[in-house]
Amino acid sequence: MEGRRPDDSTCVLTYDVEPDPAPIQVSPGPTVKQATLRITVTNHQQRAVHLEAARFSFPVGSGPEELSSNPGSADPVTDDEDQNKFWRFELDQEAPGTAVLTPRRSATLPPGGQLEMALAHIEINTAVGTSKLTIEERIKNAEEPHGEEWPLAKVPAGFTTGDFRPERILVRSGIPAELIWRGDSRPGATYTMLHDGPPVDVTNVRYWKSPPLHRNTAFALVVRVPEGDATAEHAMTTMVTVARPHLVVNDLTVNGPTTLTHVSTDLDLGDAPELTYTAETDGLLVGYVRADQDVPDTEDPAPTLTVTVAPDGGTGRATSVQSRQAERAPGDPGSRLIAVVPQGSSVAVARSGTTPSTHRLAWLPFGTGELKEVAQG
């Protein structure tokens, strides 16, 4: 379970903000509640980033959109001694509610580098609502600062929700995800599930089964708690991975031989000894024939499957296989056949032989189109 990241960030570095507790609880009257904002900064770029300063600011005041009436209660904390040799994290004495991360001398954040810090012991005001943490990032030689905002829900004292997770983090394609969570009930409070489909109201349950999944899917559980004219909105997210997912791409680069086919279709020959088809697109015919009982070499003919492909206006080319053994090895499908079928070809499929046999023939189209049966006159 993790909080929902801002969608409109312009920052070069990646910032994670985790409130503790999550969601934050307001102070009930004279009893002061405290919260800690844990901040992680990561460089996901392929180059070192020269961060000149990162400012972390929360609104100060007593209203639903402000976080604290006592900004001086915030305690900037960094526990990594090696990190402290190169980076400084401290309150801005001239800007209440603001802490600043700056490098000592000319430190940079290398690719994959990470910094961890916290604003601890923040005294929360008494107003339910949604506040925010604003991040302003200044990179060396950048003309303008970058930024993003993290929403911080402030729920009534005693209200808790969390542990949003899937029962299984990996499912097979076509199998639903099963999601569970805990959460208090309160008049007016709502729980909404966001996923690839329409939002779902899950206020009255703490378990939800998704539609069948065919690709990796993110889920967000949004909890809204109103009080007066303000609403605290807290979001939790999780992810379910799908084994053998459907392929969804915008751009595909292939550096070697590749065959892409549509869904295969089995051909039903019935009892007819021969049928004729027309190919509406390029494709392959793939199949086999297997005798239901062994056929001695002296006995003729053996069960035979023949496919004759005649390109539009061209001469037919036959591909034929026979089977004289019922099963050469456990699970043996018999004698296999593969025929290349260009678009527009006439295809004749014939069976012969007196010994009972089993066969299968499947059409694998490369494009959109059928192997269409030609009506027999």
C-alpha positions in Angstrom: 0.0 0.0 0.0 1.3 3.5 -0.9 0.0 7.0 -1.4 -1.1 8.3 -4.8 1.7 10.3 -6.5 1.0 13.6 -8.2 0.1 13.4 -11.8 1.3 16.9 -12.8 4.8 16.8 -11.4 7.5 18.7 -13.3 10.4 17.6 -11.0 13.5 16.0 -12.4 14.1 13.9 -9.3 11.5 11.5 -7.9 9.9 12.4 -4.5 7.9 10.1 -2.2 6.0 11.5 0.8 4.6 9.2 3.4 2.6 10.6 6.3 2.8 8.8 9.6 0.1 8.0 10.7 -1.7 7.7 7.3 -4.1 9.3 7.2 -3.1 12.1 9.6 -5.6 12.7 12.5 -6.5 16.2 13.6 -6.0 17.3 17.2 -9.2 16.8 19.3 -9.5 20.1 21.2 -6.7 20.7 23.7 -5.1 17.3 23.0 -2.4 17.8 20.4 -1.9 15.1 17.7 1.4 14.9 15.9 2.4 13.6 12.5 5.7 12.9 10.7 6.2 13.4 6.9 8.8 10.9 5.7 10.4 12.0 2.4 12.5 10.0 0.0 14.3 11.6 -3.0 15.6 9.3 -5.8 17.5 10.0 -9.0 15.9 7.8 -11.7 17.8 9.7 -14.4 20.7 8.2 -16.4 23.0 11.1 -15.3 24.0 12.7 -12.1 21.7 15.6 -11.0 23.1 18.7 -9.4 20.4 19.7 -7.0 20.9 23.2 -5.8 17.9 23.2 -3.3 14.6 21.4 -2.6 12.0 23.2 -0.5 9.3 21.4 1.3 6.4 23.6 2.6 3.1 23.0 4.3 0.4 25.7 4.8 0.3 27.2 8.3 -2.9 28.1 10.1 -6.0 26.6 11.8 -8.2 25.9 8.8 -9.1 22.7 6.9 -6.5 23.4 4.2 -3.7 24.3 6.6 -1.7 21.6 8.3 -0.4 23.1 11.6 -0.8 26.3 13.7 2.6 25.7 15.1 5.1 25.3 12.3 8.0 25.5 14.7 7.0 22.1 16.0 8.4 20.5 12.8 11.7 18.8 13.4 13.9 18.1 10.3 15.5 14.7 10.8 18.2 12.8 8.8 19.5 9.6 10.4 22.1 8.7 7.8 25.5 10.0 8.9 27.1 9.5 5.5 24.2 11.5 3.9 24.8 14.3 6.4 28.4 14.7 5.2 27.1 15.8 1.8 23.6 17.2 2.4 22.0 19.6 4.8 18.3 19.5 5.8 17.0 22.3 8.0 14.1 24.6 8.7 13.9 27.9 6.8 13.7 30.4 9.7 12.3 33.1 7.4 9.5 30.9 5.9 7.3 29.2 8.6 6.3 25.6 7.6 9.3 25.2 5.2 12.3 22.9 5.3 15.2 23.1 2.8 17.5 20.4 1.4 20.8 21.7 0.1 24.1 20.1 -0.8 27.2 20.8 1.2 29.8 22.3 -1.2 29.0 20.8 -4.7 27.4 17.4 -4.0 25.4 15.8 -6.7 22.9 12.9 -6.7 24.3 10.1 -8.9 22.0 7.8 -11.0 20.1 5.5 -8.6 21.1 7.7 -5.7 18.7 8.2 -2.8 18.2 10.6 0.1 15.9 10.0 3.1 14.7 12.6 5.6 11.7 13.4 7.7 9.7 16.3 9.1 8.9 14.9 12.5 6.6 15.9 15.4 4.4 18.3 13.4 1.5 19.5 15.6 -1.7 19.1 13.6 -4.5 21.6 13.9 -8.1 20.8 14.8 -9.8 21.2 11.4 -10.7 18.2 9.2 -9.8 18.7 5.6 -7.1 18.2 3.0 -3.8 20.1 3.3 -0.7 19.6 1.1 3.0 19.5 1.0 4.5 21.6 -1.8 7.9 20.6 -3.2 10.0 23.2 -5.1 13.1 21.8 -6.8 15.9 23.9 -8.2 18.4 22.2 -10.5 21.7 23.8 -11.5 21.5 25.6 -14.9 17.7 25.2 -15.1 15.9 28.4 -16.0 12.8 27.8 -13.8 12.2 25.8 -10.6 10.3 22.5 -10.9 7.6 21.4 -8.5 4.8 19.1 -7.3 2.1 19.0 -4.6 1.3 16.1 -2.3 -2.2 16.0 -0.8 -2.3 15.4 3.0 -5.7 14.2 4.4 -6.6 15.2 7.9 -9.3 13.0 9.2 -11.2 13.2 12.5 -9.4 11.9 15.6 -9.8 8.2 16.0 -10.7 7.5 12.3 -8.4 4.9 10.7 -8.1 3.1 7.4 -5.3 1.2 5.7 -3.8 -2.2 4.8 -5.1 -1.9 1.2 -3.6 -4.9 -0.6 -4.4 -7.8 -3.0 -4.8 -11.3 -1.6 -2.5 -12.4 -4.4 0.0 -10.0 -6.0 0.3 -12.3 -9.1 -2.7 -13.8 -11.0 -3.1 -15.6 -14.3 -4.5 -13.7 -17.3 -8.3 -13.8 -17.2 -8.4 -14.1 -13.4 -9.9 -11.3 -11.2 -7.9 -9.6 -8.5 -9.2 -9.9 -4.9 -8.5 -6.7 -2.8 -8.9 -6.3 0.9 -8.5 -3.3 3.3 -9.6 -2.1 6.7 -11.4 1.1 7.4 -13.7 2.7 9.9 -17.3 3.7 9.1 -18.6 7.2 9.8 -21.7 9.1 8.6 -20.9 10.6 5.2 -17.6 8.7 4.8 -17.2 7.0 1.4 -14.8 4.5 -0.1 -14.4 4.4 -3.9 -12.4 1.9 -6.0 -10.6 3.3 -9.0 -9.3 0.8 -11.7 -9.3 0.4 -15.4 -13.1 0.4 -15.5 -15.7 2.8 -14.1 -15.3 3.8 -10.4 -17.0 1.4 -7.9 -18.6 2.4 -4.6 -17.2 0.0 -2.0 -18.3 2.0 1.1 -20.2 -0.9 2.7 -17.6 -3.6 2.1 -13.9 -4.3 2.9 -13.4 -6.8 0.1 -13.7 -6.4 -3.7 -13.2 -8.7 -6.6 -12.2 -7.0 -9.8 -13.2 -7.9 -13.4 -10.9 -10.4 -15.1 -7.4 -9.0 -15.6 -5.4 -9.3 -18.8 -2.5 -7.0 -18.0 -0.8 -5.5 -15.0 -3.3 -3.3 -13.2 -3.1 -0.5 -10.6 -5.9 0.1 -8.1 -6.6 3.2 -6.0 -8.9 3.2 -3.0 -10.1 6.8 -2.3 -11.5 7.5 1.1 -13.5 10.7 1.6 -14.5 11.9 5.1 -16.6 15.1 5.2 -17.0 17.4 8.2 -18.8 20.7 7.9 -17.9 22.3 4.6 -14.5 20.5 4.3 -13.6 17.0 3.2 -10.5 14.9 3.9 -9.5 12.8 0.9 -7.1 10.0 1.4 -5.9 7.7 -1.4 -4.1 4.3 -1.2 -2.8 2.4 -4.2 -1.6 -1.1 -5.0 -0.7 -3.1 -8.0 -1.5 -6.6 -9.3 0.8 -8.3 -11.8 -0.7 -10.6 -14.5 1.3 -13.7 -15.7 1.4 -13.9 -19.5 -0.5 -10.7 -20.0 -2.0 -9.4 -23.2 0.5 -7.3 -25.2 -0.3 -3.6 -25.3 2.2 -1.4 -27.0 2.4 2.0 -28.8 5.7 1.4 -30.6 7.3 -2.0 -31.4 10.8 -2.5 -32.7 11.7 -6.0 -33.9 15.3 -6.9 -34.5 14.9 -10.5 -35.7 12.5 -12.9 -37.5 9.0 -12.6 -35.9 5.6 -14.0 -36.7 2.4 -12.3 -35.5 -0.9 -14.1 -35.9 -4.5 -13.6 -35.0 -6.5 -16.1 -33.0 -6.4 -19.6 -34.6 -9.5 -21.3 -35.8 -10.1 -25.1 -36.0 -11.5 -26.3 -39.3 -14.3 -28.8 -39.1 -14.0 -31.3 -42.0 -16.9 -33.4 -40.8 -17.3 -36.6 -42.9 -16.5 -34.9 -46.2 -13.5 -36.4 -47.9 -12.6 -33.1 -49.5 -13.4 -29.4 -48.9 -12.3 -26.2 -50.7 -11.6 -22.8 -49.1 -10.6 -19.3 -50.1 -8.0 -17.4 -48.1 -9.1 -13.8 -47.2 -5.6 -13.1 -45.8 -2.2 -14.6 -45.6 -1.8 -17.4 -43.0 -0.7 -20.9 -42.1 -2.6 -24.2 -42.0 -1.2 -26.3 -39.2 -2.5 -29.8 -38.4 -1.8 -33.5 -38.0 -3.2 -37.0 -38.8 -2.9 -40.0 -36.5 -4.1 -43.6 -37.2 -6.4 -44.9 -34.6 -4.7 -48.3 -34.9 -1.4 -49.4 -36.4 -1.4 -49.9 -40.2 1.1 -52.6 -41.5 3.3 -51.4 -44.3 1.8 -54.2 -46.5 -1.7 -52.7 -46.1 -2.5 -49.7 -48.2 -3.5 -46.9 -48.1 -2.6 -45.4 -44.8 -4.7 -42.4 -43.4 -3.5 -39.4 -45.3 -4.2 -35.7 -44.9 -3.5 -33.5 -48.0 -3.6 -29.7 -48.4 -3.3 -28.2 -51.9 -2.7 -24.5 -52.1 -3.3 -22.7 -55.4 -2.3 -19.0 -55.3 -4.6 -16.8 -57.3 -4.1 -17.7 -60.9 -1.2 -20.0 -60.0 -0.5 -23.8 -60.0 -1.5 -25.8 -56.9 1.1 -27.1 -54.5 0.3 -30.1 -52.4 1.5 -30.8 -48.9 0.7 -34.3 -47.6 1.3 -36.5 -44.5 0.5 -40.1 -43.6 0.2 -42.0 -40.4 0.7 -45.8 -39.9 1.2 -45.9 -36.1 -1.5 -45.2 -33.6 1.0 -43.6 -31.1 4.8 -43.4 -31.6 5.3 -42.1 -28.0 3.0 -41.0 -25.2 1.2 -37.8 -26.2 2.4 -38.0 -29.8 0.0 -36.0 -32.0 0.9 -38.0 -35.1 2.2 -36.9 -38.5 2.3 -33.1 -38.6 1.5 -30.8 -41.5 2.2 -27.1 -42.1 1.2 -25.3 -45.3 1.8 -21.6 -46.2 -1.3 -19.9 -47.6 -1.0 -16.6 -49.5 -4.0 -14.3 -49.6 -6.5 -15.1 -52.4 -5.4 -18.7 -52.7 -7.7 -21.6 -53.3 -7.2 -24.3 -50.7 -8.3 -27.9 -51.1 -8.2 -30.2 -48.0 -8.6 -33.9 -48.6 -8.5 -37.0 -46.5 -8.0 -40.6 -47.7 -7.3 -44.1 -46.3 -9.5 -46.9 -45.0 -8.1 -47.1 -41.4 -10.0 -45.0 -38.9 -8.0 -41.9 -38.0 -7.9 -38.7 -35.9 -7.0 -35.4 -37.5 -6.9 -31.7 -36.6 -6.4 -28.7 -38.9 -6.1 -25.1 -37.6 -6.1 -21.8 -39.6 -3.6 -19.2 -38.2 -4.3 -15.9 -40.0 -1.6 -13.2 -40.3 -4.1 -10.5 -40.9 -7.9 -9.9 -40.6 -9.7 -12.5 -42.6 -11.1 -16.1 -42.7 -10.3 -19.2 -44.5 -13.8 -19.2 -46.1 -15.4 -22.5 -47.2 -16.5 -22.6 -50.8 -20.0 -24.0 -51.2 -20.1 -27.3 -53.1 -22.2 -27.2 -56.2 
